[in-house]
Amino acid sequence: MRRSISSVTVITVTLVVHAWLGPAVANAATAESPTDGPTMSWGAVLHLKATAERDELVRAAVELKPELELDFGHGWRAVLSGRLRGDLESRIAPADDHAELRDAYLEWRRTGTRLRLGKQRQVWGVVDGFAILDQLQPRSFREFVLDDTDSSRIGQWMLWGRTELGRGRLELAWVPRPDAHELPAQGSLYDFVAPRFRYGAPLGRPAPPRRSVDHDGDLLAARYEVRAGRFDLSAVALTGPEAQPLGRLAGTPEAPGIELYRRSRTLLGGTLSTAVGSAVARAELGWTFDAPFNVRRPGLEEVQRDRLQAALAVDVELPAGLFTSWQLVVDQVRDAPPGLVRPAEDVLGSVLVRRSWLADTVLGELRILGSAEGDRLWRLAMTYRGDDRWSLKLEVDVFTGELDGIFGQYRERDRLSLGFETYF
């Protein structure tokens, strides 16, 4: 749910909330409540961020994320969280001031069992940043993949439950009419350039205007987790509409357009995690039956093919306090037909190197995302934590590669960002 707001409104609300809640928050965690009565806790995060490309300011924004939790006792609680964003200056996307309800669910708990009804976000899978089995909710790509993964997840209205079963735990989810991915607005700073993301539209040629068509299907999913010796294992089954929309030609030859629509698919997969000394190995596998894809013949058509996605990751603690994480992902379209809009096989990878200094007061991080085609996204970040209440973060993002690559399409979008975050 989104409503247009102004940045002045966000700032005003922030100041009022801080003045009203600030003194009480410190006491909320320790305050005693009547034994049989409900308890309430709250908090908020205020985030200020400025982003520049070369000598030009492309965004200055303020964001407030409040959260409220009501515990009614007897295993019942309610959670509400939202996000108010106002842009003081923005070239990233038009009309980006908005209010968003991120979570709004009622939960019931008892020993070994938990049920949630309402808008929520559930994370499945063990690979960071690559959504193979983590498909219960779509993601926002309004800033490509530069938003952190948690912020980019779009909460869905669903019924979710988890219970102990045998030696493990079973999770079930029903998502009525799930949303699609949020694509970058056409003409925005992070509008797609590579033909694979523009339904085959050639480089240098404007893509036809897009319009979306709703999908009426529901999403059903199940996951079973179990510990077997030194291994954490899970199996996942999911069926319902794909979050990534397909495209078909619409309009007239004089005024062509792309109509976005979605098809259902069935996904089966599993995960494995284990520790070996100071290292942790993670693996994830997904097989999608009759996954839908676009082909150019010479128009825009649809085919269905099985899809294999596999990932292997290793996390290692090195000397001198260095933490490293290495991930490799293979994404194949089986029996790929000629004219496929996307490549028949993608090989992607990521490397993360992290170190902290001064008792975790200063945190440095280098993250590299790339493909076998040679294009890369280099992300360098330095964070200073003043205390438990605020932090300051400097980020540099550099894209390299060809314009038809996943990351190279933004090679003119290198940027520098400075962010301030405070908690109350």
C-alpha positions in Angstrom: 0.0 0.0 0.0 1.5 3.3 -1.1 0.3 6.9 -0.8 2.0 10.0 -2.1 3.6 12.2 0.6 6.1 15.0 0.7 9.6 15.0 2.2 8.5 17.8 4.5 5.8 15.5 5.9 8.4 12.7 6.5 10.6 15.1 8.4 7.7 16.5 10.5 6.4 13.1 11.4 10.0 12.0 12.3 10.4 14.9 14.7 7.0 14.4 16.3 7.6 10.6 16.8 11.1 11.2 18.2 9.8 13.8 20.7 6.9 11.6 21.7 8.5 8.2 21.8 12.1 9.0 22.4 12.1 9.3 26.2 9.8 6.3 26.6 11.6 3.9 24.4 14.5 3.5 26.8 12.0 2.4 29.5 9.8 0.2 27.2 12.1 -2.8 27.3 12.2 -3.0 31.1 8.8 -1.7 32.1 6.7 -4.1 34.0 3.1 -4.7 32.8 0.1 -6.3 34.4 0.4 -10.1 34.3 -2.8 -10.6 32.3 -2.8 -7.4 30.3 -1.3 -6.6 26.9 2.2 -5.2 26.5 3.4 -2.8 23.8 6.9 -2.1 22.4 7.9 0.3 19.7 10.8 1.7 17.9 11.9 3.4 14.7 14.8 3.9 12.4 15.6 7.2 10.7 17.8 7.1 7.7 19.2 10.1 5.8 21.1 9.4 2.5 22.7 11.5 -0.2 23.9 10.0 -3.5 26.1 11.6 -6.2 27.3 10.6 -9.6 30.5 12.3 -10.5 29.8 16.0 -9.7 26.0 15.8 -9.7 23.7 15.1 -6.7 21.2 12.5 -7.9 19.3 11.9 -4.7 18.9 13.3 -1.2 16.3 11.4 0.8 14.9 10.9 4.3 13.3 7.6 5.4 11.5 6.7 8.5 10.8 3.1 9.4 8.5 2.8 12.5 7.6 -0.6 14.1 5.0 -1.4 16.7 4.5 -4.7 18.5 1.5 -5.6 20.7 1.7 -8.7 22.9 -1.8 -9.7 24.1 -0.6 -12.7 26.1 -1.7 -16.3 25.8 0.5 -16.6 22.7 -1.1 -13.8 20.7 0.7 -10.7 19.3 0.4 -8.2 16.5 3.2 -6.5 14.5 2.9 -3.4 12.4 5.8 -1.8 10.5 6.0 0.8 7.8 8.2 3.0 5.7 7.8 6.7 5.0 10.2 8.0 2.3 10.6 11.6 1.1 13.0 12.8 -1.6 14.5 16.2 -1.1 16.2 15.7 -4.5 15.9 12.8 -6.8 16.7 11.8 -10.4 16.5 8.0 -9.6 12.7 7.7 -10.1 9.8 10.1 -10.5 7.3 10.7 -7.7 9.2 8.5 -5.2 7.7 10.1 -2.1 5.5 7.5 -0.5 4.2 5.7 2.6 4.3 1.9 2.6 2.9 -0.7 5.0 5.7 -3.3 5.3 4.3 -5.7 7.9 0.8 -6.0 9.4 0.2 -9.4 10.8 -1.4 -11.3 13.8 0.6 -14.1 15.2 -0.4 -17.0 17.5 2.3 -19.1 19.2 2.4 -22.2 21.3 5.2 -24.7 22.0 6.6 -25.8 18.6 3.9 -24.1 16.5 3.5 -20.6 15.1 0.8 -19.1 12.8 0.8 -15.7 11.1 -2.0 -14.0 9.2 -1.5 -10.7 7.4 1.2 -8.8 5.5 4.7 -10.3 6.2 8.1 -11.3 4.8 9.4 -14.8 5.0 13.0 -15.6 4.0 13.7 -19.1 2.5 17.0 -20.3 1.1 20.6 -20.1 2.3 22.3 -18.1 -0.6 22.7 -14.3 -0.1 21.3 -12.0 -2.8 20.4 -14.7 -5.3 16.8 -15.7 -5.0 16.6 -19.4 -6.0 14.2 -20.7 -3.3 13.6 -17.4 -1.6 10.5 -16.7 -3.7 7.6 -16.1 -1.2 7.8 -12.4 -1.9 8.8 -10.3 -4.9 11.6 -7.7 -4.8 11.9 -4.0 -5.7 14.5 -3.3 -8.4 13.9 0.5 -8.5 17.6 0.9 -7.8 18.6 -2.3 -9.5 20.4 -4.4 -6.7 21.9 -1.4 -4.8 19.2 -1.6 -2.1 20.0 -4.0 0.6 18.2 -7.3 0.3 15.9 -6.8 3.3 14.8 -3.4 2.1 14.1 -4.6 -1.4 11.7 -7.4 -0.2 8.1 -6.5 -0.8 5.8 -7.9 2.0 2.9 -10.0 0.9 -0.5 -10.7 2.4 -0.3 -14.4 3.4 -1.2 -17.1 5.8 2.0 -18.8 7.1 2.5 -21.5 9.7 5.3 -23.5 11.2 5.2 -26.6 13.4 7.4 -29.3 14.6 7.0 -32.5 12.6 9.1 -35.6 13.3 12.7 -34.7 13.7 12.3 -31.3 11.9 10.0 -28.4 11.2 7.4 -27.9 8.6 6.4 -24.5 7.1 3.4 -23.9 5.0 2.4 -20.6 3.2 -0.6 -19.5 1.1 -0.2 -16.2 -0.7 -3.4 -15.0 -2.5 -2.7 -13.1 -5.7 1.0 -12.4 -5.0 2.6 -9.2 -6.5 5.2 -9.1 -9.3 8.7 -7.7 -9.0 8.8 -3.9 -8.9 10.8 -3.0 -12.1 12.7 0.3 -12.5 10.4 3.0 -13.9 10.9 3.6 -17.6 13.1 6.7 -18.1 14.4 6.5 -14.5 18.1 6.5 -13.6 18.1 2.7 -13.3 15.9 1.9 -16.2 17.1 -1.3 -17.9 19.5 -1.0 -20.8 20.4 -4.6 -21.6 18.1 -6.2 -24.2 17.6 -9.3 -21.9 15.7 -7.1 -19.4 13.8 -5.1 -22.1 12.1 -8.1 -23.7 14.6 -8.1 -26.5 14.5 -4.4 -27.5 17.9 -3.7 -29.1 20.6 -1.5 -27.5 20.2 2.2 -28.3 16.5 1.9 -29.3 13.8 3.1 -26.9 11.8 0.3 -25.4 8.0 0.5 -26.0 5.9 1.7 -23.0 5.0 -1.1 -20.5 1.7 -1.7 -18.8 0.9 -4.5 -16.3 -1.9 -7.1 -16.2 -2.9 -8.6 -12.9 -2.5 -12.3 -12.3 -5.4 -14.0 -10.4 -3.6 -17.1 -9.3 -2.5 -17.9 -5.7 0.9 -19.1 -4.5 1.2 -22.2 -2.3 4.5 -23.3 -0.7 5.9 -25.8 1.7 9.3 -26.2 3.4 10.7 -28.9 5.7 13.9 -28.4 7.7 15.8 -31.0 9.6 19.1 -31.5 11.3 21.0 -34.6 10.2 24.3 -35.1 12.0 26.5 -32.1 11.0 24.1 -31.0 8.2 21.2 -28.6 8.2 18.9 -29.8 5.3 15.7 -28.4 3.9 13.3 -29.3 1.0 11.0 -26.8 -0.7 8.0 -27.1 -3.0 6.3 -24.1 -4.4 3.6 -23.5 -7.1 2.1 -20.2 -8.3 2.7 -17.2 -10.5 6.2 -16.2 -11.3 7.3 -12.9 -9.8 9.2 -11.9 -13.0 6.6 -10.8 -15.6 6.7 -11.9 -19.2 6.0 -9.4 -22.1 3.8 -9.5 -25.2 3.4 -7.0 -27.9 0.4 -4.7 -27.6 -0.9 -1.5 -29.2 -0.6 -0.7 -32.9 2.3 -0.5 -35.3 2.1 3.3 -34.9 2.0 3.2 -31.1 3.5 -0.2 -30.0 3.6 -1.2 -26.4 4.6 -4.1 -24.1 1.9 -5.8 -22.0 3.3 -7.5 -18.9 1.7 -10.6 -17.6 2.7 -13.7 -15.5 2.4 -17.4 -15.7 2.4 -20.1 -13.0 5.2 -22.5 -12.5 6.1 -25.3 -10.1 9.5 -25.2 -8.2 11.1 -28.0 -6.2 14.4 -27.6 -4.4 16.5 -28.0 -1.3 19.3 -26.5 0.7 22.3 -27.9 2.7 24.5 -26.1 5.3 27.4 -27.5 7.3 30.4 -26.2 9.3 33.9 -27.5 8.7 36.3 -26.0 11.2 36.2 -22.2 10.8 34.4 -22.5 7.5 30.7 -22.8 6.7 29.5 -24.4 3.4 26.1 -23.7 1.9 24.4 -25.2 -1.1 21.0 -24.5 -2.8 19.3 -26.2 -5.7 16.1 -25.5 -7.5 14.4 -27.1 -10.5 11.4 -25.2 -12.1 9.1 -27.2 -14.3 7.7 -25.5 -17.4 9.2 -22.1 -16.4 7.9 -19.4 -18.8 10.4 -17.4 -21.0 10.2 -14.9 -23.8 11.6 -15.5 -27.3 11.9 -13.2 -30.4 10.5 -14.9 -33.5 10.7 -12.1 -34.8 7.9 -10.8 -32.6 7.6 -11.5 -28.9 6.4 -15.0 -28.0 6.3 -17.3 -25.0 7.9 -20.8 -24.5 8.0 -23.0 -21.5 11.1 -24.9 -20.5 12.5 -26.5 -17.4 15.0 -24.4 -15.5 17.9 -25.5 -13.3 19.4 -23.2 -10.7 22.3 -24.3 -8.4 24.5 -22.3 -5.9 27.5 -23.1 -3.8 28.8 -20.8 -1.1 31.6 -20.9 1.4 32.2 -18.6 4.4 35.7 -18.5 5.9 37.2 -16.7 8.8 40.7 -15.7 7.9 43.6 -14.5 10.1 43.7 -10.8 11.0 40.0 -10.7 11.7 39.0 -11.0 8.0 35.6 -12.6 7.1 35.2 -13.8 3.5 32.2 -15.2 1.7 32.4 -16.8 -1.8 29.3 -17.7 -3.9 28.9 -19.3 -7.3 25.5 -19.6 -9.1 24.6 -21.4 -12.3 21.2 -20.7 -13.9 20.3 -22.9 -17.0 17.3 -23.0 -19.3 17.1 -26.6 -20.4 16.7 -27.3 -24.1 16.8 -23.5 -24.8 15.1 -22.6 -28.1 16.6 -20.1 -30.6 15.7 -16.5 -30.0 15.6 -16.7 -26.2 15.6 -13.2 -24.8 17.8 -14.1 -21.9 21.0 -16.3 -22.3 20.5 -20.1 -22.1 23.0 -20.1 -19.2 24.0 -17.5 -16.7 27.1 -18.1 -14.4 27.2 -15.5 -11.6 29.3 -15.1 -8.5 29.9 -12.9 -5.6 32.8 -12.2 -3.2 32.5 -10.5 0.2 35.5 -9.4 2.3 34.7 -7.8 5.7 36.8 -6.6 8.6 36.1 -4.5 11.8 38.4 -2.3 13.9 38.2 -0.6 17.3 35.9 -3.1 18.9 33.5 -3.2 16.0 33.2 0.6 15.9 34.5 0.8 12.4 33.4 -1.8 9.7 34.9 -2.1 6.3 33.3 -4.2 3.5 34.2 -5.0 -0.1 31.6 -6.8 -2.2 32.0 -7.9 -5.8 29.2 -9.2 -7.9 29.9 -10.4 -11.4 29.0 -12.7 -14.3 31.1 -15.1 -16.5 30.7 -12.4 -19.3 33.1 -10.2 -17.4 30.9 -7.4 -16.2 31.1 -6.5 -12.5 29.6 -4.4 -9.7 32.3 -3.3 -7.1 30.8 -2.1 -3.8 33.1 -0.6 -1.1 31.6 0.5 2.2 32.9 2.0 5.4 30.7 2.2 8.5 31.3 4.1 11.7 29.1 3.2 14.7 28.9 6.0 17.2 27.1 3.8 19.7 24.1 1.5 19.7 21.9 4.5 18.6 23.5 5.8 15.4 25.9 5.0 12.5 27.5 6.8 9.6 28.1 4.9 6.3 30.1 5.9 3.1 29.6 3.7 0.0 31.2 3.6 -3.4 29.5 1.7 -6.3 31.4 1.0 -9.6 30.0 -0.8 -12.6 32.2 -2.3 -15.3 31.4 -4.3 -18.5 29.4 -4.1 -21.7 26.0 -2.4 -22.1 24.3 -5.7 -22.8 25.6 -7.2 -19.5 23.7 -7.6 -16.2 26.0 -5.1 -14.4 27.7 -3.4 -17.4 24.4 -1.9 -18.5 24.9 0.7 -15.7 28.6 1.5 -16.4 27.6 5.2 -16.5 26.0 4.9 -13.1 29.0 4.9 -10.8 28.1 6.6 -7.6 29.1 7.8 -4.1 26.6 7.7 -1.2 26.7 9.0 2.4 24.1 7.8 4.8 23.3 8.5 8.5 21.1 6.2 10.5 19.7 6.5 14.0 17.5 4.3 16.2 15.0 5.3 18.7 
